[in-house]
């Protein structure tokens, strides 16, 4: 029997700003409305029923239209017996292994590639004091109380252009660590140094994905929406890495801004500077990561890497190989690079 497998679909839930999604999926996957906890007493039950249906449908070969162009999806065969076991066992609980929560409506920056301008109209929100994002705290507490988390294997992934302006951030982090979540990932611009993150890193596996996107303050300022915090961010990266946090330092390729060897070379120069400031045991905590501008790709099966970008990837891979860095990129790009023989 035909079945569809996707690790994200089966193990993930993504609390975005305006919808809850079954997976990361660039917010393209099947979605559920965000909660209004004050007047929807059955919200959690309905949310989890929906989540389970999406998973079971895929396993039984019924693919949601939103999933059809996903590069994470694999078609598999399951036995007739397994098909009917799953079809008849309607009450099997699932355990979440990846919980994503986002705070995209607030940021010190207005990056040119940001997909969330529909919330901010391209304006920075430096002075935000209270999140416009719905309250995630009772949802996390409910997931814990209902035993719906694979505690030994779960990762909490906190995303957003900025986590430093999000009122709930420290509260969520405290609840997660009190519960015993041992794997936490932060997506951030590293505009602000947050001591609680380094404290948590003492007893939880901690990683950060930081979008630097440039190797000089001039290019950085243009990409980040006229924000001039380049040196400040670099100093914060050094602090986080010296606290033992694993860091993926992102370089998102933006057309006509940083999509050339000269700019990429500056980025690697900054990377070398950061590594020179790290204690010996932390020097391998920094991994460069090249990404394609999301507006260009959106993880589409039809996306083709421009020849100019292939040159950048070739340069980056060779540089990392010669200088002892692990090279990172988006999964779907890695697959395309294999076919391009880079």
C-alpha positions in Angstrom: 0.0 0.0 0.0 1.2 3.5 -0.8 2.2 5.6 2.2 3.8 9.0 2.6 6.6 9.7 5.1 7.9 13.0 6.3 9.8 13.3 9.6 8.5 16.8 10.1 4.9 15.9 9.4 5.1 13.0 11.9 7.1 14.6 14.7 6.6 18.4 14.5 4.2 21.1 15.3 4.8 24.8 14.4 3.1 27.6 16.3 3.3 30.5 13.8 2.1 34.0 14.3 -1.3 33.6 12.6 -1.8 29.8 12.3 -0.6 26.5 13.7 1.1 24.3 11.1 1.9 20.6 11.1 5.5 21.3 10.2 8.0 24.0 9.5 7.4 23.8 5.7 7.9 27.6 5.2 4.3 28.0 6.5 3.0 26.2 3.4 1.7 23.0 5.1 -1.8 22.2 6.4 -2.8 24.7 9.0 -5.1 25.2 12.0 -6.4 28.5 13.4 -4.5 30.1 16.2 -6.1 29.8 19.7 -8.6 32.1 21.3 -8.3 30.4 24.7 -10.7 32.7 26.4 -13.8 31.4 24.5 -12.7 28.0 23.1 -12.5 25.4 25.9 -12.0 22.6 23.4 -9.1 24.2 21.5 -6.5 21.8 22.6 -8.6 18.8 21.9 -9.6 20.1 18.4 -6.0 21.1 17.6 -4.6 17.6 18.5 -7.4 15.8 16.6 -6.5 17.9 13.6 -2.8 17.2 14.0 -3.4 13.5 14.3 -5.6 13.4 11.3 -2.9 15.1 9.1 -0.4 12.5 10.2 -2.6 9.5 9.8 -3.9 10.6 6.4 -0.4 10.8 5.1 0.5 7.4 6.5 -2.5 5.9 4.8 -1.6 7.4 1.4 -3.9 10.5 1.4 -1.7 13.5 0.9 -2.8 17.0 1.8 -2.6 19.4 -1.2 -0.3 21.7 0.8 2.3 18.9 1.1 2.6 17.9 -2.5 5.6 20.0 -3.5 7.6 19.5 -0.2 11.1 18.3 -0.7 11.0 16.5 2.7 8.3 14.1 1.5 9.1 10.4 0.7 6.8 7.9 -1.0 7.0 4.5 0.7 5.2 1.2 0.6 3.6 -0.3 3.7 2.1 -3.7 4.2 -1.6 -4.4 3.9 -1.5 -5.5 7.6 0.2 -2.2 8.7 -2.3 -0.2 6.7 -5.3 -1.8 8.5 -3.6 -1.6 11.9 -3.2 2.1 11.5 -6.7 2.6 10.0 -8.5 0.8 12.8 -6.4 2.1 15.7 -8.0 5.5 15.9 -6.9 6.5 19.4 -3.1 6.0 19.3 -1.5 9.1 20.8 1.5 10.7 19.2 4.5 12.3 20.8 6.0 15.6 19.7 9.7 15.6 19.0 10.0 19.1 17.7 8.0 22.1 18.9 8.5 25.4 17.0 7.2 28.6 18.4 7.6 31.9 16.5 7.6 35.6 17.4 7.9 37.1 13.9 5.7 40.1 14.4 8.5 41.9 16.4 12.0 42.6 15.4 14.7 45.3 15.7 15.3 44.9 11.9 13.4 44.9 8.7 15.5 42.5 6.6 15.0 42.7 2.8 14.3 39.0 2.6 11.9 38.8 5.5 8.7 36.9 4.6 6.9 38.4 7.6 6.5 42.0 6.3 2.8 41.2 5.9 2.6 41.7 9.7 4.9 44.6 10.1 4.5 46.4 6.7 8.3 46.5 6.6 8.6 48.6 9.8 10.9 47.8 12.7 9.3 47.3 16.1 12.1 48.4 18.4 9.8 49.7 21.2 7.4 46.8 21.4 6.5 46.1 25.0 3.8 43.4 24.6 3.7 40.7 22.0 0.9 40.8 19.4 1.6 37.1 19.1 -1.0 35.0 21.1 0.0 33.7 24.5 2.0 30.5 24.0 2.6 29.8 27.7 -0.8 28.0 28.4 -0.3 25.9 25.2 3.1 24.7 26.3 1.8 23.9 29.8 -1.1 22.0 28.3 1.2 19.9 26.1 3.2 19.0 29.1 0.2 18.2 31.3 -1.4 16.0 28.7 1.9 14.0 28.2 2.0 14.8 24.5 5.8 15.5 24.4 8.5 12.9 23.8 10.5 14.3 26.8 13.7 12.3 26.1 13.9 13.3 22.5 12.1 16.6 22.1 13.6 19.8 20.8 12.1 23.2 21.5 12.9 25.5 18.6 12.3 29.2 19.2 12.2 31.2 16.0 11.7 34.8 15.0 13.7 37.7 13.6 14.3 38.6 17.2 13.7 36.8 20.5 14.9 39.7 22.6 11.7 41.8 22.1 9.3 39.0 22.9 7.8 39.3 26.3 7.1 35.6 26.7 10.5 34.4 25.8 12.1 34.0 29.2 8.9 32.5 30.7 8.7 29.9 28.0 12.4 29.0 28.4 11.9 28.6 32.2 8.9 26.3 31.8 10.8 24.2 29.2 13.9 23.8 31.3 11.9 23.1 34.5 10.1 20.3 32.6 13.5 18.9 31.6 13.7 19.7 27.8 17.4 19.1 27.1 17.6 20.3 23.5 16.8 24.0 22.7 17.5 25.8 19.4 17.2 29.6 19.0 16.8 31.4 15.6 17.9 35.0 16.2 19.6 38.0 14.8 21.7 38.2 18.1 21.0 41.9 18.4 20.8 41.5 22.1 22.9 39.3 24.4 20.5 37.3 26.7 22.2 35.9 29.8 19.5 33.3 30.4 20.4 31.6 27.2 24.0 31.0 28.4 22.7 29.8 31.8 20.5 27.2 30.1 23.4 26.1 28.0 25.1 24.8 31.2 22.6 21.9 31.4 20.8 21.7 28.0 22.1 21.1 24.5 21.9 24.6 23.0 22.3 25.8 19.5 21.7 29.1 17.7 21.0 30.0 14.1 22.1 33.5 13.6 21.6 35.5 10.3 24.7 37.6 9.8 24.4 37.7 5.9 27.3 40.0 5.4 31.0 40.5 6.2 31.0 44.2 6.4 28.9 46.8 8.2 27.9 48.6 4.9 26.3 45.5 3.3 24.9 44.4 6.7 23.1 47.7 7.1 21.4 47.5 3.7 20.3 43.9 4.1 19.0 44.6 7.7 16.9 47.6 6.8 19.2 50.4 7.6 20.2 49.0 11.0 23.8 49.6 12.0 24.5 46.9 14.7 27.2 44.8 12.9 29.9 45.0 15.6 27.4 44.6 18.4 26.1 41.4 16.9 29.6 40.0 16.3 30.5 40.6 20.0 27.3 38.8 21.0 28.1 35.8 18.7 31.5 35.5 20.4 29.9 35.5 23.9 27.4 32.8 23.0 30.0 30.6 21.3 32.3 31.0 24.3 29.4 29.8 26.5 29.5 26.5 24.6 26.5 27.2 22.3 26.7 25.6 18.9 26.2 28.4 16.3 25.2 28.2 12.6 26.2 31.5 11.2 23.9 32.1 8.2 24.7 33.9 5.0 21.4 34.3 3.1 22.2 35.0 -0.5 20.3 38.1 -1.6 20.2 39.1 -5.3 22.3 42.1 -6.2 23.4 42.7 -2.6 25.7 39.9 -1.3 25.6 37.4 -4.2 29.2 37.7 -5.2 32.6 36.2 -4.2 33.9 39.5 -2.9 31.1 39.8 -0.3 31.2 36.1 0.6 35.0 36.4 1.2 34.4 39.3 3.6 31.9 37.0 5.5 34.5 34.3 5.8 37.1 36.9 7.0 34.7 37.8 9.8 34.1 34.1 10.6 37.9 33.7 11.1 38.0 36.8 13.3 35.2 35.3 15.5 37.0 32.0 15.8 40.2 33.7 16.8 38.4 35.2 19.8 37.1 31.8 21.0 38.6 29.5 23.7 40.2 26.5 22.1 37.4 24.1 23.1 34.9 26.4 21.5 36.6 27.0 18.1 34.4 24.3 16.4 31.2 25.8 17.8 30.9 28.0 14.7 29.5 26.6 11.4 29.0 28.7 8.3 25.7 28.1 6.6 24.7 29.4 3.1 21.0 29.7 2.4 19.0 30.8 -0.6 16.8 33.8 -0.2 13.4 32.4 0.7 11.6 34.7 -1.7 13.6 33.0 -4.5 13.1 29.4 -3.6 10.3 28.6 -1.1 11.6 25.1 -1.2 9.9 24.5 -4.5 10.6 21.3 -6.5 10.8 23.5 -9.6 13.5 25.8 -8.1 16.8 25.8 -10.0 20.0 27.2 -8.4 21.3 30.0 -10.6 24.8 29.4 -12.1 26.0 32.4 -10.2 24.9 30.9 -6.9 26.6 27.6 -7.8 29.9 29.5 -7.9 29.3 30.8 -4.4 28.5 27.4 -3.1 31.6 26.0 -4.7 33.8 28.7 -3.2 32.2 28.2 0.3 32.6 24.4 0.2 36.2 24.7 -0.8 36.9 27.4 1.9 35.3 25.3 4.6 37.3 22.2 3.5 40.6 24.1 3.6 39.9 25.8 6.9 38.4 23.1 9.0 34.8 24.2 9.0 31.7 22.0 8.7 29.6 23.4 5.8 25.9 23.8 6.2 23.0 24.6 3.8 19.3 23.9 3.4 18.4 20.3 2.9 16.8 20.8 -0.5 19.8 22.8 -1.6 22.1 20.0 -0.5 20.1 17.6 -2.8 20.3 20.0 -5.7 24.1 20.4 -5.2 24.6 16.7 -5.4 23.0 16.7 -8.9 25.1 19.6 -9.8 28.2 17.6 -8.8 29.7 20.3 -6.5 
